Amino acid sequence: MAKPINLAVLLSGSGRTLQNFMDRIASGKLDARITVVISSRADAYGLERARQNGIPAVVVASRKYRDFDSMSRALAAELEGRITSEDQVDGVL
């Protein structure tokens, strides 16, 4: 049996897409595991959805960075940190 793919999910709002993926995984329709959820907003409800399901939730606040490139570098650094951990990220949604 193949190993499920590890996914990182990016969001900035309610996390409806995250919920859809979690539902597909729970039903066995998607052979994957969500290893981290990253939001650009600390108040995004999607972070709470992740936490309620035992998924690590991280904020890379867009307001903290002076421009899009700076935020992108911070986001990439967060993801790169996950690649070297036991929760390696195989794909980003």
N, C-alpha and C positions, 0 to 999 in steps of 0.2 A: 504494500500500500504506500502510495506517495505521501510525502510530508506535506501538510497544509502550508500554503503560502502565508507569510507574515505581512500584514498590511499596516501602513500608517494612514490615518484619515485626517485630512485638513478640513477645518470648518470655521465659520464665523457667526453662525446663527443657531437655530434650533436643533440641528443635527438630524433632520428627517432622513437624509441620505445615509448617515451613520446608522440610524435605526433600521433602515431597509437592509443594509448589509448585515447587521447583527441578526435580523430575522432570518435572512437567507442562510447564514452560517448555522443558526440554531436548528433550522429545519433540515439541514444536511444538503441543501441545494447548492451551497458554495463551500468548497473545501479550503477554508481559510481561517486565519486567526488575526484579529485586530490587536496589535501589540502596543499602539500608542495613538492617542488623538491629540492633535495640536490645533489650537485656535489662536486667531489674531486678536480676539476679544475675551477678556476675563469674565464677562457677564454672559457669554454664549451658553444657552441651555444645553447644547450638545456636549459640553464638558460634564455637566451633571449626568446626562445619559450614560456617558462613558464610565464615570465613577460608580454609578449604580450597577454597572455590569462588570466591575472589577478591572476596568481598562485604565491604565495610566493616562492622565490628562495633563497636558502642558500648555502654558500660554506663552506665545511669542508675540507680545503686544505691538501692534503696528505703530501705535502712537509714540512708542519709545524710540523709534528710529527716524532719522531725519529724511530718509528717502526710501524708495522701493528697493533699491540695490542693497542698502544696509539691512533692511528687514529680510530680504532674500538670503543674504549671507548668514544671518542669525538662524533662520529656518533651516538652511542647509547644514549648519553646524549641529543643530539639535538632531537632525536626521542622521548625520554622520556618526554622532555619538551612539545612536541606536544600532547602527550597522555593526559596530564592534562589540556589542553586548550580546547576551544570550537571546535577546528578543530581536534578532536581526530583522531588518525591514527589507522585504523582497519587492514591494511595490507601494506606491503612494497614490491615494485617491483624493 
